[in-house]
Amino acid sequence: MELRPYRDTWPADDPHANFKAEVAGYTSADPLPTLQNLSHGTGIPVECLIRYVLVKYAASGADALLAMRPVVLRQMEEHVATAEQAGDDAARLRAYQALKAMIAWLALGEA
């Protein structure tokens, strides 16, 4: 498997634009020198360390959600406050759609 940097473009209204930008930013660095040094220091093969990092990240969905909670909660509260300030059904529907999209995105990490 080739682990390459993520390079792409996407429209401004892409619902995953923030995540894509984060992936592009993080994958610009080469993790192998760090993993090779860790391998050299611990005696654990690089391939095993790569698997460890991937599994630990993938399995940490609940931990990641807890760590993100203040940011996500603030964003959700902003959607609701904006809708309530507008005071009409159209604004509440937009808030509902935004909250629904946020919840769906958070749920992607649970699988």
VEXBABA-669898 format. One record per atom (N, C-alpha, C): residue number from 1; residue in three letters; atom name; x, y, z. Coordinates in Angstrom, 3 decimals, m for minus. Layout:
<nodes>
<NUM,'Ala','CA',<X,Y,Z>>
...
</nodes>
This chain:
<nodes>
<1,'Met','N',<0.844,m1.172,0.000>>
<1,'Met','CA',<0.000,0.000,0.000>>
<1,'Met','C',<0.890,1.235,0.000>>
<2,'Glu','N',<0.571,2.131,m0.895>>
<2,'Glu','CA',<1.304,3.392,m0.959>>
<2,'Glu','C',<0.577,4.422,m0.101>>
<3,'Leu','N',<1.299,5.034,0.828>>
<3,'Leu','CA',<0.713,6.069,1.681>>
<3,'Leu','C',<1.177,7.415,1.154>>
<4,'Arg','N',<0.337,8.010,0.323>>
<4,'Arg','CA',<0.740,9.237,m0.359>>
<4,'Arg','C',<0.031,10.448,0.234>>
<5,'Pro','N',<0.599,11.618,0.024>>
<5,'Pro','CA',<m0.076,12.841,0.477>>
<5,'Pro','C',<m1.388,13.037,m0.272>>
<6,'Tyr','N',<m2.348,13.646,0.387>>
<6,'Tyr','CA',<m3.640,13.939,m0.228>>
<6,'Tyr','C',<m3.545,15.316,m0.872>>
<7,'Arg','N',<m3.730,15.348,m2.169>>
<7,'Arg','CA',<m3.729,16.599,m2.933>>
<7,'Arg','C',<m4.978,16.609,m3.799>>
<8,'Asp','N',<m5.827,17.583,m3.573>>
<8,'Asp','CA',<m7.065,17.638,m4.328>>
<8,'Asp','C',<m7.629,19.050,m4.207>>
<9,'Thr','N',<m8.664,19.296,m4.946>>
<9,'Thr','CA',<m9.426,20.536,m4.803>>
<9,'Thr','C',<m10.879,20.135,m4.600>>
<10,'Trp','N',<m11.645,21.025,m4.012>>
<10,'Trp','CA',<m13.041,20.749,m3.757>>
<10,'Trp','C',<m13.787,22.073,m3.716>>
<11,'Pro','N',<m15.073,22.015,m3.998>>
<11,'Pro','CA',<m15.867,23.259,m3.978>>
<11,'Pro','C',<m16.016,23.777,m2.542>>
<12,'Ala','N',<m16.241,25.059,m2.421>>
<12,'Ala','CA',<m16.365,25.695,m1.109>>
<12,'Ala','C',<m17.533,25.126,m0.306>>
<13,'Asp','N',<m18.568,24.660,m0.989>>
<13,'Asp','CA',<m19.730,24.134,m0.271>>
<13,'Asp','C',<m19.654,22.625,m0.025>>
<14,'Asp','N',<m18.494,22.024,m0.260>>
<14,'Asp','CA',<m18.309,20.596,0.012>>
<14,'Asp','C',<m18.520,20.369,1.511>>
<15,'Pro','N',<m19.424,19.455,1.888>>
<15,'Pro','CA',<m19.683,19.240,3.315>>
<15,'Pro','C',<m18.483,18.669,4.075>>
<16,'His','N',<m17.493,18.171,3.349>>
<16,'His','CA',<m16.304,17.595,3.988>>
<16,'His','C',<m15.069,18.464,3.765>>
<17,'Ala','N',<m15.270,19.729,3.397>>
<17,'Ala','CA',<m14.148,20.615,3.061>>
<17,'Ala','C',<m13.167,20.775,4.219>>
<18,'Asn','N',<m13.657,20.947,5.433>>
<18,'Asn','CA',<m12.749,21.113,6.576>>
<18,'Asn','C',<m11.904,19.864,6.790>>
<19,'Phe','N',<m12.541,18.698,6.700>>
<19,'Phe','CA',<m11.811,17.448,6.890>>
<19,'Phe','C',<m10.785,17.242,5.776>>
<20,'Lys','N',<m11.174,17.528,4.547>>
<20,'Lys','CA',<m10.259,17.377,3.422>>
<20,'Lys','C',<m9.054,18.298,3.578>>
<21,'Ala','N',<m9.292,19.521,4.023>>
<21,'Ala','CA',<m8.185,20.454,4.236>>
<21,'Ala','C',<m7.259,19.953,5.337>>
<22,'Glu','N',<m7.831,19.384,6.381>>
<22,'Glu','CA',<m7.015,18.840,7.467>>
<22,'Glu','C',<m6.186,17.648,6.986>>
<23,'Val','N',<m6.804,16.758,6.213>>
<23,'Val','CA',<m6.078,15.605,5.669>>
<23,'Val','C',<m4.945,16.080,4.768>>
<24,'Ala','N',<m5.228,17.048,3.916>>
<24,'Ala','CA',<m4.190,17.586,3.031>>
<24,'Ala','C',<m3.043,18.179,3.839>>
<25,'Gly','N',<m3.364,18.887,4.908>>
<25,'Gly','CA',<m2.320,19.492,5.739>>
<25,'Gly','C',<m1.468,18.459,6.454>>
<26,'Tyr','N',<m2.114,17.481,7.082>>
<26,'Tyr','CA',<m1.373,16.475,7.834>>
<26,'Tyr','C',<m0.588,15.531,6.943>>
<27,'Thr','N',<m1.106,15.242,5.760>>
<27,'Thr','CA',<m0.402,14.280,4.905>>
<27,'Thr','C',<0.724,14.919,4.103>>
<28,'Ser','N',<0.941,16.208,4.282>>
<28,'Ser','CA',<2.076,16.843,3.594>>
<28,'Ser','C',<3.399,16.471,4.255>>
<29,'Ala','N',<3.353,16.064,5.518>>
<29,'Ala','CA',<4.569,15.654,6.235>>
<29,'Ala','C',<4.805,14.155,6.018>>
<30,'Asp','N',<6.056,13.761,6.038>>
<30,'Asp','CA',<6.423,12.351,5.901>>
<30,'Asp','C',<6.576,11.752,7.292>>
<31,'Pro','N',<5.708,10.802,7.673>>
<31,'Pro','CA',<5.800,10.222,9.012>>
<31,'Pro','C',<6.881,9.161,9.156>>
<32,'Leu','N',<7.444,8.710,8.046>>
<32,'Leu','CA',<8.388,7.599,8.128>>
<32,'Leu','C',<9.642,7.890,8.945>>
<33,'Pro','N',<10.283,9.039,8.845>>
<33,'Pro','CA',<11.461,9.265,9.694>>
<33,'Pro','C',<11.161,9.106,11.187>>
<34,'Thr','N',<10.029,9.605,11.626>>
<34,'Thr','CA',<9.652,9.467,13.040>>
<34,'Thr','C',<9.428,8.006,13.391>>
<35,'Leu','N',<8.699,7.296,12.523>>
<35,'Leu','CA',<8.423,5.884,12.792>>
<35,'Leu','C',<9.700,5.042,12.722>>
<36,'Gln','N',<10.604,5.398,11.803>>
<36,'Gln','CA',<11.879,4.679,11.721>>
<36,'Gln','C',<12.708,4.891,12.987>>
<37,'Asn','N',<12.732,6.116,13.497>>
<37,'Asn','CA',<13.454,6.381,14.751>>
<37,'Asn','C',<12.824,5.618,15.914>>
<38,'Leu','N',<11.498,5.606,15.967>>
<38,'Leu','CA',<10.810,4.862,17.021>>
<38,'Leu','C',<11.091,3.368,16.893>>
<39,'Ser','N',<11.104,2.879,15.669>>
<39,'Ser','CA',<11.415,1.476,15.424>>
<39,'Ser','C',<12.826,1.148,15.886>>
<40,'His','N',<13.747,2.008,15.531>>
<40,'His','CA',<15.147,1.804,15.923>>
<40,'His','C',<15.290,1.805,17.451>>
<41,'Gly','N',<14.578,2.701,18.111>>
<41,'Gly','CA',<14.684,2.796,19.561>>
<41,'Gly','C',<13.977,1.698,20.325>>
<42,'Thr','N',<12.916,1.137,19.745>>
<42,'Thr','CA',<12.122,0.139,20.464>>
<42,'Thr','C',<12.318,m1.284,19.964>>
<43,'Gly','N',<12.825,m1.414,18.748>>
<43,'Gly','CA',<12.946,m2.740,18.162>>
<43,'Gly','C',<11.655,m3.242,17.530>>
<44,'Ile','N',<10.648,m2.403,17.476>>
<44,'Ile','CA',<9.374,m2.784,16.853>>
<44,'Ile','C',<9.469,m2.448,15.370>>
<45,'Pro','N',<9.153,m3.395,14.474>>
<45,'Pro','CA',<9.229,m3.112,13.040>>
<45,'Pro','C',<8.334,m1.931,12.632>>
<46,'Val','N',<8.796,m1.166,11.660>>
<46,'Val','CA',<8.069,0.002,11.183>>
<46,'Val','C',<6.647,m0.378,10.753>>
<47,'Glu','N',<6.495,m1.494,10.052>>
<47,'Glu','CA',<5.184,m1.913,9.583>>
<47,'Glu','C',<4.219,m2.123,10.751>>
<48,'Cys','N',<4.717,m2.662,11.844>>
<48,'Cys','CA',<3.881,m2.878,13.028>>
<48,'Cys','C',<3.501,m1.549,13.670>>
<49,'Leu','N',<4.428,m0.600,13.673>>
<49,'Leu','CA',<4.125,0.728,14.211>>
<49,'Leu','C',<3.073,1.439,13.360>>
<50,'Ile','N',<3.176,1.302,12.053>>
<50,'Ile','CA',<2.184,1.904,11.157>>
<50,'Ile','C',<0.810,1.315,11.454>>
<51,'Arg','N',<0.757,0.005,11.582>>
<51,'Arg','CA',<m0.530,m0.643,11.891>>
<51,'Arg','C',<m1.056,m0.164,13.239>>
<52,'Tyr','N',<m0.175,m0.071,14.233>>
<52,'Tyr','CA',<m0.562,0.411,15.562>>
<52,'Tyr','C',<m1.173,1.813,15.489>>
<53,'Val','N',<m0.496,2.711,14.790>>
<53,'Val','CA',<m0.979,4.092,14.681>>
<53,'Val','C',<m2.347,4.125,14.003>>
<54,'Leu','N',<m2.506,3.390,12.919>>
<54,'Leu','CA',<m3.775,3.380,12.195>>
<54,'Leu','C',<m4.910,2.800,13.035>>
<55,'Val','N',<m4.651,1.677,13.687>>
<55,'Val','CA',<m5.691,1.040,14.493>>
<55,'Val','C',<m6.030,1.904,15.698>>
<56,'Lys','N',<m5.008,2.465,16.343>>
<56,'Lys','CA',<m5.271,3.305,17.511>>
<56,'Lys','C',<m6.118,4.513,17.125>>
<57,'Tyr','N',<m5.794,5.140,16.006>>
<57,'Tyr','CA',<m6.581,6.292,15.559>>
<57,'Tyr','C',<m8.007,5.868,15.205>>
<58,'Ala','N',<m8.126,4.799,14.444>>
<58,'Ala','CA',<m9.450,4.348,14.006>>
<58,'Ala','C',<m10.310,3.907,15.191>>
<59,'Ala','N',<m9.684,3.315,16.196>>
<59,'Ala','CA',<m10.431,2.823,17.351>>
<59,'Ala','C',<m10.725,3.920,18.363>>
<60,'Ser','N',<m10.151,5.071,18.174>>
<60,'Ser','CA',<m10.312,6.131,19.175>>
<60,'Ser','C',<m11.460,7.069,18.838>>
<61,'Gly','N',<m12.451,6.590,18.088>>
<61,'Gly','CA',<m13.576,7.433,17.715>>
<61,'Gly','C',<m14.237,8.109,18.898>>
<62,'Ala','N',<m14.507,7.351,19.953>>
<62,'Ala','CA',<m15.153,7.935,21.130>>
<62,'Ala','C',<m14.230,8.953,21.791>>
<63,'Asp','N',<m12.951,8.637,21.889>>
<63,'Asp','CA',<m11.998,9.586,22.473>>
<63,'Asp','C',<m11.911,10.851,21.632>>
<64,'Ala','N',<m11.893,10.672,20.318>>
<64,'Ala','CA',<m11.825,11.838,19.426>>
<64,'Ala','C',<m13.067,12.698,19.573>>
<65,'Leu','N',<m14.223,12.063,19.675>>
<65,'Leu','CA',<m15.459,12.829,19.847>>
<65,'Leu','C',<m15.441,13.598,21.168>>
<66,'Leu','N',<m14.935,12.971,22.211>>
<66,'Leu','CA',<m14.859,13.664,23.497>>
<66,'Leu','C',<m13.888,14.837,23.418>>
<67,'Ala','N',<m12.779,14.636,22.744>>
<67,'Ala','CA',<m11.796,15.705,22.621>>
<67,'Ala','C',<m12.342,16.856,21.777>>
<68,'Met','N',<m13.150,16.542,20.774>>
<68,'Met','CA',<m13.706,17.553,19.888>>
<68,'Met','C',<m14.974,18.180,20.466>>
<69,'Arg','N',<m15.537,17.566,21.443>>
<69,'Arg','CA',<m16.847,17.970,21.939>>
<69,'Arg','C',<m16.991,19.469,22.149>>
<70,'Pro','N',<m16.071,20.144,22.833>>
<70,'Pro','CA',<m16.289,21.577,23.031>>
<70,'Pro','C',<m16.422,22.346,21.713>>
<71,'Val','N',<m15.612,22.023,20.728>>
<71,'Val','CA',<m15.689,22.716,19.440>>
<71,'Val','C',<m16.980,22.356,18.735>>
<72,'Val','N',<m17.282,21.089,18.673>>
<72,'Val','CA',<m18.491,20.638,17.993>>
<72,'Val','C',<m19.731,21.167,18.705>>
<73,'Leu','N',<m19.725,21.109,20.018>>
<73,'Leu','CA',<m20.869,21.603,20.775>>
<73,'Leu','C',<m21.068,23.093,20.520>>
<74,'Arg','N',<m19.990,23.859,20.507>>
<74,'Arg','CA',<m20.085,25.297,20.244>>
<74,'Arg','C',<m20.672,25.541,18.853>>
<75,'Gln','N',<m20.198,24.784,17.861>>
<75,'Gln','CA',<m20.721,24.949,16.502>>
<75,'Gln','C',<m22.206,24.613,16.437>>
<76,'Met','N',<m22.605,23.553,17.127>>
<76,'Met','CA',<m24.012,23.178,17.135>>
<76,'Met','C',<m24.850,24.256,17.813>>
<77,'Glu','N',<m24.372,24.769,18.920>>
<77,'Glu','CA',<m25.088,25.830,19.624>>
<77,'Glu','C',<m25.234,27.072,18.739>>
<78,'Glu','N',<m24.208,27.379,17.950>>
<78,'Glu','CA',<m24.267,28.534,17.050>>
<78,'Glu','C',<m25.359,28.367,15.995>>
<79,'His','N',<m25.489,27.165,15.467>>
<79,'His','CA',<m26.547,26.910,14.484>>
<79,'His','C',<m27.921,27.145,15.108>>
<80,'Val','N',<m28.119,26.621,16.305>>
<80,'Val','CA',<m29.406,26.774,16.980>>
<80,'Val','C',<m29.656,28.247,17.321>>
<81,'Ala','N',<m28.639,28.928,17.858>>
<81,'Ala','CA',<m28.804,30.338,18.236>>
<81,'Ala','C',<m29.128,31.201,17.021>>
<82,'Thr','N',<m28.457,30.947,15.905>>
<82,'Thr','CA',<m28.724,31.708,14.685>>
<82,'Thr','C',<m30.165,31.496,14.229>>
<83,'Ala','N',<m30.627,30.251,14.292>>
<83,'Ala','CA',<m32.000,29.945,13.881>>
<83,'Ala','C',<m33.004,30.600,14.819>>
<84,'Glu','N',<m32.747,30.533,16.111>>
<84,'Glu','CA',<m33.678,31.123,17.071>>
<84,'Glu','C',<m33.701,32.641,16.956>>
<85,'Gln','N',<m32.550,33.230,16.658>>
<85,'Gln','CA',<m32.494,34.677,16.489>>
<85,'Gln','C',<m33.312,35.111,15.264>>
<86,'Ala','N',<m33.216,34.334,14.192>>
<86,'Ala','CA',<m34.000,34.636,12.991>>
<86,'Ala','C',<m35.489,34.446,13.274>>
<87,'Gly','N',<m35.794,33.408,14.067>>
<87,'Gly','CA',<m37.155,33.209,14.523>>
<87,'Gly','C',<m38.157,32.715,13.496>>
<88,'Asp','N',<m37.680,32.134,12.405>>
<88,'Asp','CA',<m38.645,31.616,11.429>>
<88,'Asp','C',<m38.347,30.156,11.103>>
<89,'Asp','N',<m39.317,29.503,10.511>>
<89,'Asp','CA',<m39.190,28.075,10.215>>
<89,'Asp','C',<m38.078,27.782,9.213>>
<90,'Ala','N',<m37.862,28.673,8.269>>
<90,'Ala','CA',<m36.807,28.450,7.274>>
<90,'Ala','C',<m35.433,28.410,7.954>>
<91,'Ala','N',<m35.208,29.311,8.887>>
<91,'Ala','CA',<m33.929,29.328,9.615>>
<91,'Ala','C',<m33.792,28.085,10.483>>
<92,'Arg','N',<m34.882,27.665,11.110>>
<92,'Arg','CA',<m34.835,26.449,11.928>>
<92,'Arg','C',<m34.560,25.222,11.058>>
<93,'Leu','N',<m35.123,25.193,9.867>>
<93,'Leu','CA',<m34.875,24.080,8.955>>
<93,'Leu','C',<m33.406,24.066,8.521>>
<94,'Arg','N',<m32.828,25.235,8.237>>
<94,'Arg','CA',<m31.398,25.300,7.887>>
<94,'Arg','C',<m30.542,24.800,9.051>>
<95,'Ala','N',<m30.910,25.179,10.277>>
<95,'Ala','CA',<m30.169,24.711,11.453>>
<95,'Ala','C',<m30.294,23.205,11.599>>
<96,'Tyr','N',<m31.492,22.697,11.397>>
<96,'Tyr','CA',<m31.697,21.248,11.468>>
<96,'Tyr','C',<m30.815,20.529,10.441>>
<97,'Gln','N',<m30.794,21.034,9.212>>
<97,'Gln','CA',<m29.986,20.404,8.168>>
<97,'Gln','C',<m28.505,20.468,8.513>>
<98,'Ala','N',<m28.055,21.585,9.066>>
<98,'Ala','CA',<m26.644,21.713,9.461>>
<98,'Ala','C',<m26.320,20.742,10.596>>
<99,'Leu','N',<m27.196,20.652,11.587>>
<99,'Leu','CA',<m26.978,19.727,12.706>>
<99,'Leu','C',<m27.002,18.279,12.228>>
<100,'Lys','N',<m27.915,17.969,11.321>>
<100,'Lys','CA',<m27.997,16.614,10.765>>
<100,'Lys','C',<m26.688,16.253,10.060>>
<101,'Ala','N',<m26.145,17.173,9.279>>
<101,'Ala','CA',<m24.875,16.926,8.579>>
<101,'Ala','C',<m23.724,16.749,9.566>>
<102,'Met','N',<m23.704,17.546,10.620>>
<102,'Met','CA',<m22.640,17.424,11.621>>
<102,'Met','C',<m22.707,16.077,12.332>>
<103,'Ile','N',<m23.901,15.662,12.695>>
<103,'Ile','CA',<m24.073,14.378,13.371>>
<103,'Ile','C',<m23.667,13.235,12.451>>
<104,'Ala','N',<m24.030,13.311,11.189>>
<104,'Ala','CA',<m23.651,12.263,10.232>>
<104,'Ala','C',<m22.136,12.193,10.090>>
<105,'Trp','N',<m21.492,13.356,10.056>>
<105,'Trp','CA',<m20.029,13.373,9.920>>
<105,'Trp','C',<m19.379,12.767,11.156>>
<106,'Leu','N',<m19.872,13.119,12.336>>
<106,'Leu','CA',<m19.326,12.547,13.574>>
<106,'Leu','C',<m19.534,11.040,13.624>>
<107,'Ala','N',<m20.646,10.576,13.113>>
<107,'Ala','CA',<m20.956,9.140,13.138>>
<107,'Ala','C',<m20.055,8.344,12.200>>
<108,'Leu','N',<m19.427,8.994,11.222>>
<108,'Leu','CA',<m18.531,8.266,10.319>>
<108,'Leu','C',<m17.402,7.592,11.068>>
<109,'Gly','N',<m16.962,8.167,12.164>>
<109,'Gly','CA',<m15.864,7.604,12.948>>
<109,'Gly','C',<m16.243,6.433,13.813>>
<110,'Glu','N',<m17.523,6.092,13.883>>
<110,'Glu','CA',<m17.972,5.001,14.740>>
<110,'Glu','C',<m17.870,3.634,14.091>>
<111,'Ala','N',<m17.805,3.581,12.784>>
<111,'Ala','CA',<m17.843,2.285,12.087>>
<111,'Ala','C',<m16.623,1.449,12.363>>
</nodes>
